Amino acid sequence: MGNEGSIQIGYFQHTPILVMTQEGIAHDVVPHFMQRFEGAYLTQIQDFVDKVRKGQPPSLTGSDAIAAMRISLAATLSCHERRPVEVREVDAALETTAG
């Protein structure tokens, strides 16, 4: 706290800093998902276009997408149950559900 304003530290935004002055309150903003990973998306799309133009198979396949989904399901379950979850546990649950 001071004559010109104050700073509040806490986790309200991307960083734990809130600047308060007579002019108002300022803080950073958590970038949107697409902004944070823009470079990765552009690289992936460019690679896909290059492969299509050359008549080559894409670098990333449906199997890659399925592997990422399996990992994210295990991570989500781990978060909800607050315990380590191996991907094979998710696989077993999916087989039981599908069967």
ABEGO torsion letter per residue (X at the ends): XBAAEBBBBEBABABABBBBBAAEBBBBBBBBAAAAAAAAAAAAAAAAAAAAAAGBBBABBAAAAAAAAAAAAAAAAAAAAGBBBBAAAAAAAAAAAAX
